[in-house]
Structures are given as C-alpha cells and as structure tokens.
Amino acid sequence: MPCSVTCFGTGDGHPCSDRNHASFLYAIGKTRILIDCGEPLDRNYKASGLNYDEIDSILISHMHSDHVGGFFMFMQGLWLEKRRRELPVHLPGGAIKPVREMLKAVLIFDELIKFRLRLLPLREKKAIVIGNSSSRVRITPFCNSHLNGLRARFGKKYRSDFSSYCFLLEGANRRVAHSSDLGKPEDLAPILSKPLDLLICELSHFSPEAIFSYLNGRPIKHVAFVHLSRPLRQNLPKLRRLAAKMLPKITHSFPNDLAEIKF
C-alpha cells in the first residue's frame, strides 16, 4: 500500500527566504493527515492540486507560530474551496478556546463554513484513530520538553498551553515517527522503542552531534532531518559529511520544501 509524506515546509522558526514553515502531509494508505500548519500552507496546498476534502485530520504539535501560523488562512481556504467533510483538528487542549475565538476574530464563523470543524485536545499517550477499517491509522502523541523553559519562565504569568508533542503513526504495516520540535534528543525515546520505517526529525534545538549520536544504531530505515537551524542550513555539505560519518548504517536525507518521501 503506498505511503508518503509531502514536506510543505521544512524551515525553522526564524524568517526564511528559501524555506516555508513546518507543515507535513502524510499519506498512509488512503488516509491523509496534516501535521502542523506553518505558513504559507494555504498557497502550497493549492499548488499541490489536492482536493480540499482529502485531508482526514490535522494535528498541531504545539502553539509556536511557525507551526500554527498558517492555520487560519488554511481554514479560510477550506471554506472558500467548499470543503464538505467533517474535519477533526487535534491540538493542545488549553489552546482550543483561544483558537475558537481567533476564528471568530478573523470572521471564519461556523455559519459560513460548510463542514463541521471539531477542535479536540491532544492527550499524552492517548491514541487517535483516523480513517476507516480499510485504511486506519493509529496516532499516539507523546509529550516532549520543547516548551519546558518557556513554561518555567512565563507559566505563572500567562495562561498559554505550553504542551508540545511528537507523534507515532501506525498504519498500512508502517511505523512512522514525527518529532516536531524537541527539547532534547532523549524526548524521542518513547517512539524509538520499536523499529521505524521513517523518522522525520527536527535539527534546530540541539547540536547535530547530539542527535546523530543518539540515533546511531537505532532500528530506523530512514531519517529525514528537517527544521534545520539557519547556520546548519548554510553549511549543508559539512552537515551531510558529519551525518554520513555518524550514521553509517541509517539512510538519511535533508529534504527541501515540497519534497515527497516514500516509505
């Protein structure tokens, strides 16, 4: 059964002149799952030629703008392109009320859209099942430490949801892990307990040596490194040489925007 991920955006959180922000469309069998909505998702999705009813669900890993900044424009796109299917969106629970209010603030009212938009809370290790019996995908969210520093600094002052998740996707006899943003390589431990067909892994919030060392020897068929920090992106040949040296037995890549990875 064909499986792939299209990298709509592989950039880090800084302004990027050559990369879009984080957004990845997984096609696992007949099920399509969008992870994160960095801008300009609306433009890239339209350019893909995909039907606006094709997405089965959206997952928002955390509330940094480079992961959610394109969400509201994408909702407008779904409305104007006349999506009809119900759309479940899974996101940090504390962000649901503010996101609902923001949808109203940008004039995307329930009465205007022709599909049911369901905002649902992510819960640690509580699996989400998407798709029908012939093409079912099980997604398990795992909390990570990416926003622990911000929580410690601002958690008492602001009511923001400082949760951050990585995801394990299982379906069509494949196991795929999506790191989103991490605090440290060890955050990947729960999704590395069994062999993986693919790991989409960020490379911005720790050194390449740290993550390469942590992944070396793991039973992973392919690691695609995304979300590269600007200095690493600017010296990609050096990074490729280091990865080849430290990950000699794992297929690895550094995909550009709009790359499609099959697994």
C-alpha positions as CSV (number, residue, x, y, z in Angstrom):
1,M,0.0,0.0,0.0
2,P,1.6,3.4,-1.0
3,C,2.7,5.6,1.8
4,S,4.5,9.0,1.6
5,V,5.0,12.4,3.3
6,T,5.0,15.7,1.5
7,C,7.1,18.4,3.1
8,F,5.1,21.5,2.6
9,G,7.5,23.4,4.9
10,T,10.9,22.4,6.3
11,G,12.1,25.7,7.8
12,D,13.0,26.6,11.4
13,G,11.3,29.3,13.4
14,H,13.4,32.2,12.0
15,P,12.2,34.2,9.0
16,C,13.2,32.1,5.9
17,S,13.8,33.4,2.4
18,D,14.2,29.9,1.0
19,R,12.0,27.7,3.1
20,N,8.4,27.6,4.3
21,H,7.5,26.9,7.9
22,A,6.6,23.5,9.4
23,S,3.8,21.5,7.7
24,F,3.8,17.9,6.6
25,L,1.1,15.9,4.8
26,Y,1.2,12.2,5.4
27,A,-0.5,9.8,3.1
28,I,-0.7,6.4,4.7
29,G,-2.8,4.1,2.5
30,K,-5.9,6.1,1.7
31,T,-5.7,8.2,4.9
32,R,-4.2,11.8,4.8
33,I,-3.0,13.5,7.9
34,L,-1.6,17.0,8.1
35,I,0.9,17.7,10.9
36,D,1.3,21.4,11.7
37,C,0.2,24.4,9.7
38,G,3.2,26.7,9.3
39,E,2.7,29.4,6.7
40,P,2.3,29.6,3.7
41,L,0.4,26.3,3.9
42,D,-2.6,27.6,2.0
43,R,-0.6,28.5,-1.0
44,N,1.4,25.3,-1.1
45,Y,-1.7,23.1,-0.7
46,K,-3.5,24.9,-3.6
47,A,-0.4,24.4,-5.7
48,S,-0.4,20.7,-4.9
49,G,-3.6,20.2,-6.8
50,L,-5.1,18.1,-4.0
51,N,-8.8,18.2,-3.3
52,Y,-9.8,20.1,-0.2
53,D,-11.8,17.2,1.1
54,E,-8.8,14.8,1.0
55,I,-7.4,15.7,4.5
56,D,-8.8,13.4,7.1
57,S,-7.4,15.1,10.1
58,I,-5.0,17.9,11.3
59,L,-2.6,17.6,14.2
60,I,-1.0,20.7,15.8
61,S,2.1,19.7,17.8
62,H,2.4,23.0,19.8
63,M,1.5,26.6,19.6
64,H,4.6,28.3,18.3
65,S,3.7,30.4,15.3
66,D,5.9,28.6,12.9
67,H,3.8,25.5,13.4
68,V,0.3,27.2,13.6
69,G,0.7,30.5,11.8
70,G,-0.9,29.2,8.6
71,F,-3.9,27.5,10.3
72,F,-6.4,30.4,10.0
73,M,-5.7,31.1,6.4
74,F,-5.9,27.4,5.6
75,M,-9.3,27.3,7.3
76,Q,-10.4,30.2,5.1
77,G,-9.1,28.2,2.1
78,L,-11.2,25.2,3.1
79,W,-14.2,27.4,3.4
80,L,-13.8,29.2,0.1
81,E,-12.9,25.9,-1.8
82,K,-16.1,24.4,-0.4
83,R,-14.9,21.6,1.7
84,R,-17.8,19.5,2.9
85,R,-16.3,16.7,5.1
86,E,-16.1,17.0,8.8
87,L,-12.6,18.0,9.9
88,P,-11.1,16.9,13.3
89,V,-8.2,19.1,14.5
90,H,-6.2,17.8,17.4
91,L,-4.2,20.3,19.3
92,P,-3.1,21.2,22.9
93,G,-6.2,21.4,25.0
94,G,-5.6,24.8,26.5
95,A,-5.4,26.3,23.1
96,I,-8.8,25.2,21.9
97,K,-10.8,28.2,23.4
98,P,-8.3,30.8,22.1
99,V,-8.3,29.2,18.7
100,R,-12.1,29.3,18.6
101,E,-12.0,33.0,19.5
102,M,-9.4,33.7,16.9
103,L,-11.5,32.0,14.2
104,K,-14.3,34.4,15.1
105,A,-11.9,37.3,15.2
106,V,-10.8,36.6,11.6
107,L,-14.5,36.2,10.6
108,I,-14.5,32.5,9.9
109,F,-17.8,31.7,11.6
110,D,-19.4,28.3,11.9
111,E,-22.3,29.6,9.8
112,L,-20.1,30.3,6.9
113,I,-18.1,27.1,6.6
114,K,-20.0,24.1,5.1
115,F,-18.2,21.5,7.1
116,R,-18.1,20.6,10.8
117,L,-14.8,21.7,12.4
118,R,-14.0,19.8,15.6
119,L,-11.2,21.1,17.8
120,L,-10.1,18.2,20.0
121,P,-7.5,18.1,22.8
122,L,-4.3,16.0,22.5
123,R,-3.6,13.8,25.5
124,E,-0.3,12.1,26.4
125,K,-0.2,8.5,25.1
126,K,-3.9,8.5,24.2
127,A,-4.1,7.1,20.7
128,I,-6.2,8.8,18.0
129,V,-7.6,6.5,15.3
130,I,-8.2,8.1,11.9
131,G,-9.6,6.6,8.7
132,N,-12.0,3.7,8.1
133,S,-11.5,0.0,8.5
134,S,-9.8,-0.4,5.1
135,S,-7.2,2.4,5.8
136,R,-6.9,3.0,9.5
137,V,-4.1,5.0,11.1
138,R,-3.3,5.0,14.8
139,I,-1.6,8.1,16.1
140,T,-0.1,8.3,19.6
141,P,1.0,11.7,20.9
142,F,4.0,11.9,23.4
143,C,4.8,15.0,25.4
144,N,8.2,16.4,25.0
145,S,10.3,19.0,26.7
146,H,10.5,21.6,24.0
147,L,8.5,24.3,25.8
148,N,9.6,23.5,29.4
149,G,11.8,26.5,29.5
150,L,9.1,28.9,28.4
151,R,6.7,27.3,30.9
152,A,9.1,27.8,33.8
153,R,9.6,31.4,32.8
154,F,6.1,32.5,31.9
155,G,3.7,29.8,33.1
156,K,2.6,31.7,36.2
157,K,2.0,35.0,34.2
158,Y,0.2,33.7,31.1
159,R,-2.5,31.0,30.7
160,S,-1.0,29.7,27.5
161,D,-0.8,26.0,26.9
162,F,2.9,25.1,26.9
163,S,2.3,21.5,25.9
164,S,4.4,20.1,23.0
165,Y,4.0,16.7,21.3
166,C,5.8,14.3,19.0
167,F,3.8,11.6,17.2
168,L,3.9,7.9,16.4
169,L,1.9,7.0,13.3
170,E,1.0,3.3,12.7
171,G,-0.9,2.1,9.7
172,A,-0.6,0.1,6.4
173,N,2.0,-2.0,8.1
174,R,4.2,1.0,8.6
175,R,5.6,2.8,11.8
176,V,6.5,6.4,11.3
177,A,7.6,8.9,13.9
178,H,7.3,12.7,13.6
179,S,9.4,14.6,16.1
180,S,8.0,18.1,15.6
181,D,10.1,20.3,17.9
182,L,12.0,18.7,20.8
183,G,13.8,19.9,23.9
184,K,16.5,17.2,23.7
185,P,17.2,14.0,21.7
186,E,16.0,11.9,24.6
187,D,12.4,13.1,24.0
188,L,12.4,10.6,21.2
189,A,12.7,7.6,23.5
190,P,9.0,6.5,23.6
191,I,8.8,6.4,19.8
192,L,12.0,4.6,19.3
193,S,11.1,1.6,21.4
194,K,10.4,-0.4,18.2
195,P,11.7,-0.3,14.6
196,L,10.6,2.6,12.4
197,D,10.2,2.8,8.7
198,L,10.7,6.6,8.8
199,L,11.6,9.3,11.3
200,I,11.0,13.0,10.4
201,C,13.3,14.7,12.9
202,E,14.0,18.3,13.6
203,L,17.5,19.7,13.8
204,S,17.4,23.1,15.3
205,H,17.3,22.9,19.1
206,F,20.4,20.8,19.8
207,S,23.7,20.0,18.1
208,P,23.8,17.6,15.2
209,E,26.4,15.6,17.1
210,A,23.9,15.1,19.9
211,I,21.1,13.8,17.7
212,F,23.3,11.8,15.4
213,S,24.9,10.1,18.4
214,Y,21.5,9.4,19.9
215,L,20.1,7.8,16.7
216,N,23.2,5.8,15.7
217,G,22.5,2.1,15.8
218,R,18.7,2.5,16.2
219,P,16.5,0.3,14.0
220,I,15.3,3.1,11.7
221,K,15.1,2.6,7.9
222,H,15.2,6.3,7.0
223,V,15.7,9.6,8.9
224,A,14.7,12.8,7.2
225,F,16.2,15.8,9.0
226,V,14.0,19.0,8.8
227,H,13.7,22.3,10.6
228,L,17.4,22.8,10.3
229,S,18.7,25.9,12.1
230,R,20.0,28.7,9.8
231,P,23.7,28.0,10.5
232,L,23.3,24.3,9.7
233,R,21.3,25.1,6.5
234,Q,24.0,27.5,5.4
235,N,26.7,24.8,5.7
236,L,24.8,21.8,4.5
237,P,27.7,20.0,2.8
238,K,29.6,19.9,6.1
239,L,26.4,18.6,7.8
240,R,26.0,15.9,5.2
241,R,29.6,14.7,5.8
242,L,29.1,14.6,9.5
243,A,25.8,12.6,9.2
244,A,27.5,10.1,6.8
245,K,30.2,9.6,9.4
246,M,28.0,9.3,12.5
247,L,25.0,7.5,10.9
248,P,26.8,5.0,8.6
249,K,24.0,2.3,8.7
250,I,20.9,4.5,8.6
251,T,19.6,6.0,5.3
252,H,19.3,9.7,5.9
253,S,18.3,12.8,4.0
254,F,17.8,16.6,4.3
255,P,14.7,17.3,2.2
256,N,13.8,20.6,0.8
257,D,10.3,22.1,0.7
258,L,7.8,20.2,-1.4
259,A,9.9,17.1,-1.3
260,E,7.9,13.8,-1.2
261,I,9.4,11.0,0.8
262,K,8.0,7.5,0.2
263,F,8.2,4.8,2.8
